[in-house]
């Protein structure tokens, strides 16, 4: 007796959306970590393309979370409101900055980066497929291998025609931030050995061409990860408090750190002389600690003599120099609230989140300026990636595996 036909409904639009989303995640998770090792502008070029693909996919299949409730929660989040205060104060500082044209251009780039991160956040599906998220550790492994090869045999191995000046440093910083969501995802899938191997591979990539800032960032991130894994509440509290406190009291740091640095490194070492320049900036014009000198003055001021050439190029210095107490304290509160909020999410992801926060803050404190677009793009990518990993936690174990465990226990 012939069976009744049961044709499967095929929707080409849904298939196209799934394909676009897979391509977008492949570009964000795999191609970007690899290409960032050899191309300086890979981050600012590929990330928007990947986000656009995710937006198109979400517009087709509408598998993202409802936008209106997400916007409402975002607009009432203390961290987001404090961050918007920093942006608004930056806009207001345009009235007294001596570099209006460059400041407007840089502020527009900052707004575009924030918009990119928000669009990527809203475009993510409500439930992430494991097949897409496993691309993340694969991309970190591939990027680490490329970095090791370039570190051992020279950057001349990069493809011809690609501007690779300084690309490896930026690519390694991208790996330092992406390794934490990759570790969090693997550990949430109970793949601890793979997570350990991934961490060791990234560490090896950093030691092949050692840089003090990068090694310190990975070490601090690993410390935060270890403390939070052992005592989650303590790890979250320490990461949030130390980061926010350092930013809030940054003008006092050169007065405290300079004697220690002079004793350890000598009074004429570059680091100590940089702290001396910071001291002079604070003492010569203390009133400017209230309003700041205006957006973009830290970078441009060195070129025209407003700042010593050896003045620090860190976020701690530039926040206070450009935005004063209002911008710095608002940023400190936003940082504190963000870290505490990250510590209230899925427990399996909290150590990775703290490691990423600590590593990113260390990089910002040791040599990355306030508004370098490639750096802001990397932070935006890390945020989107962590949200994607969080949305892949809707199922903690596979049904067949769970059933097998129950049979073994019985």
C-alpha positions as a Markdown table, in Angstrom:
| # | Residue | x | y | z |
|---|---|---|---|---|
| 1 | Unk | 0.0 | 0.0 | 0.0 |
| 2 | Unk | 1.6 | 3.3 | -1.0 |
| 3 | Unk | 2.4 | 5.7 | 1.8 |
| 4 | Unk | 0.9 | 9.2 | 1.8 |
| 5 | Unk | 3.4 | 11.7 | 0.7 |
| 6 | Unk | 4.7 | 14.1 | 3.3 |
| 7 | Unk | 6.6 | 16.7 | 1.5 |
| 8 | Unk | 9.0 | 18.9 | 3.5 |
| 9 | Unk | 8.3 | 22.6 | 3.2 |
| 10 | Unk | 11.4 | 24.4 | 1.9 |
| 11 | Unk | 11.6 | 28.1 | 2.4 |
| 12 | Unk | 14.4 | 29.5 | 0.2 |
| 13 | Unk | 14.4 | 32.8 | 2.2 |
| 14 | Unk | 15.1 | 31.0 | 5.4 |
| 15 | Unk | 17.9 | 29.0 | 3.8 |
| 16 | Unk | 19.4 | 32.2 | 2.4 |
| 17 | Unk | 19.2 | 33.8 | 5.9 |
| 18 | Unk | 21.0 | 30.8 | 7.4 |
| 19 | Unk | 23.7 | 31.0 | 4.8 |
| 20 | Unk | 24.2 | 34.8 | 5.2 |
| 21 | Unk | 24.4 | 34.3 | 9.0 |
| 22 | Unk | 26.9 | 31.5 | 8.6 |
| 23 | Unk | 29.0 | 33.7 | 6.3 |
| 24 | Unk | 28.8 | 36.6 | 8.7 |
| 25 | Unk | 29.9 | 34.6 | 11.7 |
| 26 | Unk | 32.6 | 32.9 | 9.6 |
| 27 | Unk | 34.0 | 36.3 | 8.6 |
| 28 | Unk | 33.8 | 37.6 | 12.2 |
| 29 | Unk | 35.1 | 34.5 | 14.0 |
| 30 | Unk | 37.5 | 33.0 | 11.5 |
| 31 | Unk | 38.6 | 35.3 | 8.7 |
| 32 | Unk | 39.0 | 38.4 | 10.9 |
| 33 | Unk | 41.4 | 36.8 | 13.5 |
| 34 | Unk | 43.5 | 35.5 | 10.7 |
| 35 | Unk | 43.6 | 38.5 | 8.4 |
| 36 | Unk | 44.1 | 40.9 | 11.4 |
| 37 | Unk | 47.6 | 39.4 | 11.8 |
| 38 | Unk | 48.7 | 40.7 | 8.3 |
| 39 | Unk | 46.4 | 43.7 | 7.6 |
| 40 | Unk | 46.2 | 46.7 | 9.8 |
| 41 | Unk | 42.8 | 47.8 | 8.6 |
| 42 | Unk | 41.2 | 44.3 | 8.7 |
| 43 | Unk | 39.2 | 45.1 | 11.8 |
| 44 | Unk | 37.6 | 48.3 | 10.7 |
| 45 | Unk | 36.8 | 46.8 | 7.2 |
| 46 | Unk | 35.7 | 43.3 | 7.9 |
| 47 | Unk | 33.7 | 43.9 | 11.1 |
| 48 | Unk | 31.1 | 46.2 | 9.4 |
| 49 | Unk | 30.7 | 43.7 | 6.5 |
| 50 | Unk | 30.1 | 40.8 | 8.9 |
| 51 | Unk | 27.6 | 42.9 | 10.9 |
| 52 | Unk | 25.7 | 43.9 | 7.7 |
| 53 | Unk | 25.4 | 40.2 | 6.8 |
| 54 | Unk | 24.0 | 39.5 | 10.2 |
| 55 | Unk | 21.5 | 42.3 | 9.9 |
| 56 | Unk | 20.3 | 41.1 | 6.5 |
| 57 | Unk | 19.9 | 37.6 | 7.8 |
| 58 | Unk | 17.9 | 38.8 | 10.8 |
| 59 | Unk | 15.7 | 41.0 | 8.5 |
| 60 | Unk | 14.9 | 37.9 | 6.5 |
| 61 | Unk | 14.1 | 35.3 | 9.1 |
| 62 | Unk | 13.4 | 37.6 | 12.1 |
| 63 | Unk | 15.0 | 35.2 | 14.6 |
| 64 | Unk | 16.5 | 38.0 | 16.7 |
| 65 | Unk | 15.0 | 39.1 | 20.0 |
| 66 | Unk | 12.2 | 41.7 | 19.8 |
| 67 | Unk | 13.9 | 45.1 | 19.4 |
| 68 | Unk | 11.6 | 47.3 | 21.4 |
| 69 | Unk | 12.1 | 45.4 | 24.8 |
| 70 | Unk | 15.8 | 45.2 | 24.1 |
| 71 | Unk | 16.0 | 48.9 | 23.5 |
| 72 | Unk | 14.0 | 49.6 | 26.7 |
| 73 | Unk | 16.3 | 47.5 | 28.8 |
| 74 | Unk | 19.4 | 49.1 | 27.2 |
| 75 | Unk | 18.1 | 52.7 | 27.8 |
| 76 | Unk | 17.5 | 52.0 | 31.5 |
| 77 | Unk | 20.8 | 50.2 | 32.1 |
| 78 | Unk | 23.0 | 52.3 | 34.4 |
| 79 | Unk | 26.2 | 51.3 | 32.5 |
| 80 | Unk | 24.7 | 52.4 | 29.1 |
| 81 | Unk | 23.4 | 55.7 | 30.5 |
| 82 | Unk | 26.8 | 56.5 | 32.0 |
| 83 | Unk | 28.5 | 55.6 | 28.7 |
| 84 | Unk | 26.1 | 58.0 | 26.9 |
| 85 | Unk | 27.0 | 60.7 | 29.4 |
| 86 | Unk | 30.7 | 60.2 | 28.4 |
| 87 | Unk | 29.7 | 60.6 | 24.7 |
| 88 | Unk | 27.5 | 63.7 | 25.4 |
| 89 | Unk | 30.3 | 65.3 | 27.4 |
| 90 | Unk | 32.7 | 64.6 | 24.5 |
| 91 | Unk | 30.3 | 66.4 | 22.2 |
| 92 | Unk | 30.1 | 69.3 | 24.6 |
| 93 | Unk | 33.9 | 69.5 | 24.8 |
| 94 | Unk | 34.0 | 70.4 | 21.1 |
| 95 | Unk | 33.1 | 73.9 | 22.2 |
| 96 | Unk | 36.5 | 74.3 | 23.9 |
| 97 | Unk | 38.8 | 71.9 | 22.1 |
| 98 | Unk | 41.5 | 73.6 | 20.0 |
| 99 | Unk | 41.3 | 71.0 | 17.3 |
| 100 | Unk | 37.6 | 71.2 | 16.2 |
| 101 | Unk | 37.9 | 69.6 | 12.8 |
| 102 | Unk | 39.9 | 66.5 | 13.8 |
| 103 | Unk | 37.8 | 66.2 | 17.0 |
| 104 | Unk | 34.5 | 66.2 | 15.0 |
| 105 | Unk | 35.9 | 63.5 | 12.6 |
| 106 | Unk | 37.1 | 61.3 | 15.5 |
| 107 | Unk | 33.8 | 61.7 | 17.3 |
| 108 | Unk | 31.9 | 60.7 | 14.2 |
| 109 | Unk | 34.1 | 57.6 | 14.0 |
| 110 | Unk | 33.4 | 56.9 | 17.6 |
| 111 | Unk | 29.6 | 57.2 | 17.1 |
| 112 | Unk | 29.9 | 54.9 | 14.1 |
| 113 | Unk | 31.7 | 52.3 | 16.1 |
| 114 | Unk | 29.1 | 52.4 | 18.9 |
| 115 | Unk | 26.4 | 52.2 | 16.3 |
| 116 | Unk | 28.1 | 49.1 | 14.8 |
| 117 | Unk | 28.2 | 47.4 | 18.1 |
| 118 | Unk | 24.5 | 48.1 | 18.8 |
| 119 | Unk | 23.5 | 46.9 | 15.4 |
| 120 | Unk | 25.4 | 43.7 | 15.8 |
| 121 | Unk | 23.8 | 43.3 | 19.3 |
| 122 | Unk | 20.3 | 43.7 | 17.9 |
| 123 | Unk | 21.0 | 41.5 | 14.9 |
| 124 | Unk | 22.1 | 38.4 | 16.8 |
| 125 | Unk | 19.6 | 35.6 | 16.9 |
| 126 | Unk | 17.8 | 34.8 | 20.1 |
| 127 | Unk | 19.4 | 31.3 | 20.1 |
| 128 | Unk | 22.8 | 30.8 | 18.7 |
| 129 | Unk | 23.6 | 27.5 | 16.9 |
| 130 | Unk | 26.5 | 25.6 | 18.3 |
| 131 | Unk | 27.9 | 25.1 | 14.8 |
| 132 | Unk | 28.3 | 28.8 | 14.4 |
| 133 | Unk | 29.9 | 29.3 | 17.9 |
| 134 | Unk | 32.4 | 26.5 | 17.3 |
| 135 | Unk | 33.8 | 28.7 | 14.6 |
| 136 | Unk | 35.2 | 31.1 | 17.3 |
| 137 | Unk | 37.8 | 28.8 | 18.8 |
| 138 | Unk | 38.7 | 27.6 | 15.3 |
| 139 | Unk | 39.3 | 31.2 | 14.3 |
| 140 | Unk | 41.4 | 31.9 | 17.4 |
| 141 | Unk | 43.5 | 28.8 | 16.7 |
| 142 | Unk | 44.0 | 29.8 | 13.0 |
| 143 | Unk | 44.9 | 33.4 | 14.0 |
| 144 | Unk | 47.4 | 32.1 | 16.6 |
| 145 | Unk | 49.1 | 29.8 | 14.1 |
| 146 | Unk | 49.4 | 32.6 | 11.6 |
| 147 | Unk | 50.9 | 34.9 | 14.3 |
| 148 | Unk | 53.4 | 32.2 | 15.3 |
| 149 | Unk | 54.5 | 31.7 | 11.7 |
| 150 | Unk | 54.9 | 35.4 | 11.2 |
| 151 | Unk | 56.7 | 35.8 | 14.5 |
| 152 | Unk | 59.2 | 33.0 | 13.6 |
| 153 | Unk | 59.8 | 33.7 | 9.9 |
| 154 | Unk | 59.1 | 37.3 | 9.5 |
| 155 | Unk | 56.2 | 39.6 | 8.4 |
| 156 | Unk | 57.5 | 39.3 | 4.8 |
| 157 | Unk | 55.5 | 36.1 | 4.6 |
| 158 | Unk | 52.3 | 38.2 | 4.5 |
| 159 | Unk | 50.5 | 38.3 | 1.2 |
| 160 | Unk | 52.0 | 40.9 | -1.1 |
| 161 | Unk | 50.2 | 44.2 | -1.5 |
| 162 | Unk | 48.8 | 44.2 | 2.1 |
| 163 | Unk | 49.8 | 47.0 | 4.4 |
| 164 | Unk | 51.2 | 45.0 | 7.3 |
| 165 | Unk | 53.1 | 47.7 | 9.2 |
| 166 | Unk | 52.1 | 47.1 | 12.8 |
| 167 | Unk | 49.4 | 44.6 | 11.8 |
| 168 | Unk | 50.8 | 41.8 | 13.9 |
| 169 | Unk | 50.6 | 43.8 | 17.1 |
| 170 | Unk | 47.0 | 44.7 | 16.5 |
| 171 | Unk | 46.2 | 41.2 | 15.5 |
| 172 | Unk | 47.6 | 39.8 | 18.7 |
| 173 | Unk | 45.6 | 42.2 | 20.8 |
| 174 | Unk | 42.5 | 41.0 | 19.0 |
| 175 | Unk | 43.5 | 37.4 | 19.9 |
| 176 | Unk | 44.0 | 38.5 | 23.5 |
| 177 | Unk | 40.4 | 39.7 | 23.7 |
| 178 | Unk | 38.8 | 36.9 | 21.6 |
| 179 | Unk | 40.4 | 34.1 | 23.5 |
| 180 | Unk | 38.3 | 34.7 | 26.6 |
| 181 | Unk | 34.8 | 34.2 | 24.9 |
| 182 | Unk | 36.3 | 31.2 | 23.1 |
| 183 | Unk | 37.5 | 29.7 | 26.4 |
| 184 | Unk | 34.1 | 30.5 | 27.9 |
| 185 | Unk | 32.3 | 28.7 | 25.1 |
| 186 | Unk | 34.5 | 25.6 | 25.3 |
| 187 | Unk | 34.2 | 25.4 | 29.0 |
| 188 | Unk | 30.5 | 25.7 | 28.9 |
| 189 | Unk | 30.5 | 22.7 | 26.5 |
| 190 | Unk | 32.7 | 20.8 | 29.0 |
| 191 | Unk | 35.7 | 20.8 | 26.7 |
| 192 | Unk | 38.3 | 21.8 | 29.3 |
| 193 | Unk | 41.2 | 20.2 | 27.5 |
| 194 | Unk | 40.5 | 22.0 | 24.3 |
| 195 | Unk | 40.2 | 25.3 | 26.3 |
| 196 | Unk | 43.5 | 24.7 | 27.9 |
| 197 | Unk | 45.2 | 24.0 | 24.6 |
| 198 | Unk | 43.7 | 27.1 | 23.1 |
| 199 | Unk | 45.0 | 29.3 | 25.9 |
| 200 | Unk | 48.5 | 27.8 | 25.6 |
| 201 | Unk | 48.5 | 28.4 | 21.9 |
| 202 | Unk | 47.6 | 32.1 | 22.3 |
| 203 | Unk | 50.3 | 32.4 | 25.0 |
| 204 | Unk | 52.8 | 30.8 | 22.6 |
| 205 | Unk | 51.8 | 33.3 | 19.9 |
| 206 | Unk | 52.6 | 36.2 | 22.3 |
| 207 | Unk | 56.0 | 34.8 | 23.3 |
| 208 | Unk | 57.2 | 34.3 | 19.8 |
| 209 | Unk | 57.3 | 38.0 | 19.3 |
| 210 | Unk | 57.2 | 39.3 | 22.9 |
| 211 | Unk | 55.6 | 42.6 | 23.8 |
| 212 | Unk | 55.3 | 43.7 | 27.4 |
| 213 | Unk | 51.9 | 45.2 | 27.0 |
| 214 | Unk | 50.4 | 42.1 | 25.4 |
| 215 | Unk | 52.0 | 39.7 | 27.8 |
| 216 | Unk | 50.8 | 41.8 | 30.8 |
| 217 | Unk | 47.3 | 41.9 | 29.4 |
| 218 | Unk | 47.1 | 38.1 | 28.9 |
| 219 | Unk | 48.6 | 37.6 | 32.4 |
| 220 | Unk | 46.2 | 40.0 | 34.1 |
| 221 | Unk | 43.3 | 38.4 | 32.2 |
| 222 | Unk | 44.4 | 34.9 | 33.3 |
| 223 | Unk | 44.7 | 36.1 | 36.9 |
| 224 | Unk | 41.1 | 37.5 | 36.8 |
| 225 | Unk | 39.9 | 34.3 | 35.1 |
| 226 | Unk | 41.6 | 32.1 | 37.8 |
| 227 | Unk | 40.3 | 34.1 | 40.7 |
| 228 | Unk | 36.8 | 34.3 | 39.3 |
| 229 | Unk | 36.8 | 30.5 | 38.6 |
| 230 | Unk | 37.7 | 29.9 | 42.3 |
| 231 | Unk | 35.5 | 32.6 | 43.9 |
| 232 | Unk | 33.1 | 34.1 | 41.4 |
| 233 | Unk | 31.8 | 37.0 | 43.6 |
| 234 | Unk | 35.3 | 37.9 | 44.7 |
| 235 | Unk | 36.6 | 37.9 | 41.1 |
| 236 | Unk | 33.8 | 40.1 | 39.8 |
| 237 | Unk | 34.2 | 42.5 | 42.7 |
| 238 | Unk | 38.0 | 42.8 | 42.4 |
| 239 | Unk | 37.8 | 43.3 | 38.6 |
| 240 | Unk | 35.1 | 46.0 | 38.8 |
| 241 | Unk | 36.6 | 47.8 | 41.8 |
| 242 | Unk | 40.2 | 47.9 | 40.7 |
| 243 | Unk | 39.4 | 48.9 | 37.2 |
| 244 | Unk | 37.0 | 51.7 | 38.1 |
| 245 | Unk | 39.2 | 53.0 | 41.0 |
| 246 | Unk | 42.3 | 53.2 | 38.8 |
| 247 | Unk | 40.3 | 55.3 | 36.3 |
| 248 | Unk | 38.7 | 57.5 | 39.0 |
| 249 | Unk | 42.0 | 58.4 | 40.8 |
| 250 | Unk | 44.3 | 58.4 | 37.7 |
| 251 | Unk | 45.7 | 62.0 | 38.3 |
| 252 | Unk | 47.1 | 60.7 | 41.6 |
| 253 | Unk | 48.9 | 57.7 | 40.0 |
| 254 | Unk | 52.0 | 59.6 | 38.7 |
| 255 | Unk | 52.7 | 61.0 | 42.2 |
| 256 | Unk | 52.4 | 57.5 | 43.7 |
| 257 | Unk | 54.1 | 55.5 | 41.0 |
| 258 | Unk | 57.0 | 57.8 | 40.0 |
| 259 | Unk | 59.1 | 57.2 | 43.3 |
| 260 | Unk | 58.6 | 53.5 | 43.0 |
| 261 | Unk | 59.5 | 53.5 | 39.3 |
| 262 | Unk | 62.6 | 55.7 | 39.9 |
| 263 | Unk | 63.8 | 53.2 | 42.6 |
| 264 | Unk | 63.2 | 50.2 | 40.4 |
| 265 | Unk | 64.1 | 51.5 | 36.9 |
| 266 | Unk | 66.2 | 54.6 | 37.6 |
| 267 | Unk | 65.1 | 58.3 | 37.5 |
| 268 | Unk | 66.0 | 58.7 | 33.8 |
| 269 | Unk | 64.1 | 55.7 | 32.4 |
| 270 | Unk | 61.4 | 56.5 | 29.8 |
| 271 | Unk | 58.6 | 55.3 | 32.0 |
| 272 | Unk | 59.6 | 57.5 | 34.9 |
| 273 | Unk | 60.1 | 60.5 | 32.6 |
| 274 | Unk | 56.6 | 59.9 | 31.2 |
| 275 | Unk | 55.2 | 59.9 | 34.7 |
| 276 | Unk | 57.1 | 63.1 | 35.4 |
| 277 | Unk | 55.4 | 64.7 | 32.4 |
| 278 | Unk | 52.1 | 63.6 | 33.7 |
| 279 | Unk | 52.8 | 65.2 | 37.1 |
| 280 | Unk | 53.6 | 68.5 | 35.3 |
| 281 | Unk | 50.3 | 68.4 | 33.4 |
| 282 | Unk | 48.4 | 67.9 | 36.6 |
| 283 | Unk | 50.2 | 70.6 | 38.7 |
| 284 | Unk | 50.5 | 73.3 | 36.0 |
| 285 | Unk | 46.8 | 73.5 | 35.2 |
| 286 | Unk | 44.8 | 71.8 | 37.9 |
| 287 | Unk | 41.6 | 73.7 | 36.9 |
| 288 | Unk | 41.5 | 71.7 | 33.7 |
| 289 | Unk | 41.0 | 68.6 | 35.7 |
| 290 | Unk | 37.4 | 69.7 | 36.0 |
| 291 | Unk | 36.5 | 70.3 | 32.3 |
| 292 | Unk | 39.4 | 68.7 | 30.5 |
| 293 | Unk | 41.1 | 70.2 | 27.5 |
| 294 | Unk | 38.6 | 68.9 | 24.9 |
| 295 | Unk | 38.2 | 65.9 | 22.7 |
| 296 | Unk | 41.2 | 64.9 | 20.6 |
| 297 | Unk | 43.7 | 67.2 | 22.4 |
| 298 | Unk | 45.9 | 64.4 | 23.8 |
| 299 | Unk | 46.9 | 63.2 | 20.4 |
| 300 | Unk | 47.0 | 66.5 | 18.5 |
| 301 | Unk | 48.6 | 68.4 | 21.5 |
| 302 | Unk | 51.8 | 66.4 | 21.2 |
| 303 | Unk | 52.2 | 67.5 | 17.6 |
| 304 | Unk | 51.9 | 71.2 | 18.3 |
| 305 | Unk | 53.7 | 71.4 | 21.7 |
| 306 | Unk | 50.7 | 71.6 | 24.0 |
| 307 | Unk | 51.8 | 68.3 | 25.6 |
| 308 | Unk | 55.3 | 66.9 | 26.1 |
| 309 | Unk | 56.2 | 64.3 | 23.5 |
| 310 | Unk | 56.7 | 61.7 | 26.2 |
| 311 | Unk | 53.4 | 62.3 | 27.9 |
| 312 | Unk | 51.6 | 59.0 | 28.5 |
| 313 | Unk | 49.5 | 57.4 | 25.7 |
| 314 | Unk | 47.1 | 55.5 | 27.9 |
| 315 | Unk | 43.4 | 55.8 | 28.5 |
| 316 | Unk | 44.0 | 56.7 | 32.2 |
| 317 | Unk | 45.8 | 59.9 | 31.2 |
| 318 | Unk | 43.8 | 60.8 | 28.1 |
| 319 | Unk | 40.4 | 60.4 | 29.8 |
| 320 | Unk | 41.3 | 63.0 | 32.4 |
| 321 | Unk | 43.3 | 65.3 | 30.0 |
| 322 | Unk | 40.5 | 65.5 | 27.4 |
| 323 | Unk | 37.3 | 65.1 | 29.4 |
| 324 | Unk | 38.2 | 66.0 | 32.9 |
| 325 | Unk | 36.4 | 64.8 | 36.1 |
| 326 | Unk | 33.0 | 64.6 | 34.5 |
| 327 | Unk | 34.0 | 62.3 | 31.6 |
| 328 | Unk | 36.5 | 60.3 | 33.7 |
| 329 | Unk | 34.1 | 59.6 | 36.6 |
| 330 | Unk | 31.2 | 58.8 | 34.2 |
| 331 | Unk | 33.5 | 56.4 | 32.4 |
| 332 | Unk | 34.6 | 54.8 | 35.7 |
| 333 | Unk | 31.0 | 54.3 | 36.8 |
| 334 | Unk | 30.1 | 52.8 | 33.3 |
| 335 | Unk | 33.1 | 50.4 | 33.6 |
| 336 | Unk | 32.1 | 49.4 | 37.1 |
| 337 | Unk | 28.5 | 48.8 | 36.3 |
| 338 | Unk | 29.4 | 46.9 | 33.1 |
| 339 | Unk | 31.7 | 44.5 | 34.9 |
| 340 | Unk | 29.1 | 44.0 | 37.7 |
| 341 | Unk | 26.4 | 43.3 | 35.1 |
| 342 | Unk | 28.7 | 40.8 | 33.4 |
| 343 | Unk | 29.1 | 39.0 | 36.7 |
| 344 | Unk | 25.4 | 38.4 | 37.0 |
| 345 | Unk | 25.0 | 36.5 | 33.7 |
| 346 | Unk | 25.3 | 32.7 | 33.1 |
| 347 | Unk | 27.8 | 31.4 | 35.7 |
| 348 | Unk | 29.8 | 29.3 | 33.2 |
| 349 | Unk | 30.7 | 32.5 | 31.3 |
| 350 | Unk | 31.6 | 34.8 | 34.2 |
| 351 | Unk | 35.3 | 33.8 | 34.5 |
| 352 | Unk | 35.8 | 34.4 | 30.7 |
| 353 | Unk | 34.0 | 37.7 | 30.9 |
| 354 | Unk | 36.2 | 38.9 | 33.8 |
| 355 | Unk | 39.3 | 37.7 | 31.9 |
| 356 | Unk | 38.3 | 39.7 | 28.9 |
| 357 | Unk | 37.4 | 42.8 | 31.0 |
| 358 | Unk | 40.8 | 42.7 | 32.8 |
| 359 | Unk | 42.8 | 42.1 | 29.6 |
| 360 | Unk | 41.1 | 44.9 | 27.7 |
| 361 | Unk | 41.6 | 47.3 | 30.6 |
| 362 | Unk | 45.2 | 46.4 | 30.9 |
| 363 | Unk | 45.8 | 47.1 | 27.2 |
| 364 | Unk | 44.1 | 50.4 | 27.6 |
| 365 | Unk | 46.2 | 51.3 | 30.6 |
| 366 | Unk | 49.6 | 50.3 | 29.1 |
| 367 | Unk | 49.7 | 51.9 | 25.7 |
| 368 | Unk | 46.5 | 52.3 | 23.7 |
| 369 | Unk | 45.0 | 55.8 | 23.4 |
| 370 | Unk | 41.5 | 56.8 | 24.2 |
| 371 | Unk | 39.9 | 56.8 | 20.8 |
| 372 | Unk | 42.0 | 54.7 | 18.4 |
| 373 | Unk | 39.4 | 53.4 | 16.0 |
| 374 | Unk | 41.0 | 50.0 | 15.5 |
| 375 | Unk | 41.0 | 49.6 | 19.3 |
| 376 | Unk | 37.4 | 50.6 | 19.7 |
| 377 | Unk | 36.4 | 48.3 | 16.9 |
| 378 | Unk | 38.1 | 45.4 | 18.7 |
| 379 | Unk | 36.2 | 46.2 | 21.9 |
| 380 | Unk | 33.0 | 46.3 | 19.9 |
| 381 | Unk | 33.8 | 42.9 | 18.3 |
| 382 | Unk | 34.5 | 41.4 | 21.7 |
| 383 | Unk | 31.2 | 42.6 | 23.1 |
| 384 | Unk | 29.2 | 41.2 | 20.2 |
| 385 | Unk | 31.1 | 37.9 | 20.4 |
| 386 | Unk | 30.4 | 37.5 | 24.1 |
| 387 | Unk | 26.7 | 38.2 | 23.6 |
| 388 | Unk | 26.6 | 35.6 | 20.9 |
| 389 | Unk | 28.3 | 33.1 | 23.3 |
| 390 | Unk | 25.7 | 34.0 | 26.0 |
| 391 | Unk | 22.9 | 33.3 | 23.6 |
| 392 | Unk | 24.3 | 29.9 | 22.8 |
| 393 | Unk | 23.7 | 28.7 | 26.4 |
| 394 | Unk | 20.0 | 28.0 | 26.1 |
| 395 | Unk | 20.8 | 24.2 | 26.4 |
| 396 | Unk | 23.5 | 23.0 | 28.7 |
| 397 | Unk | 23.8 | 19.5 | 27.5 |
| 398 | Unk | 22.8 | 17.3 | 24.6 |
| 399 | Unk | 19.7 | 15.1 | 25.2 |
| 400 | Unk | 21.5 | 11.9 | 24.2 |
| 401 | Unk | 24.5 | 12.6 | 26.4 |
| 402 | Unk | 22.3 | 13.5 | 29.3 |
| 403 | Unk | 20.2 | 10.3 | 28.8 |
| 404 | Unk | 23.5 | 8.3 | 28.7 |
| 405 | Unk | 24.7 | 9.8 | 31.9 |
| 406 | Unk | 21.4 | 8.9 | 33.7 |
| 407 | Unk | 21.6 | 5.3 | 32.4 |
| 408 | Unk | 25.2 | 5.0 | 33.7 |
| 409 | Unk | 24.2 | 6.4 | 37.1 |
| 410 | Unk | 21.3 | 4.0 | 37.4 |
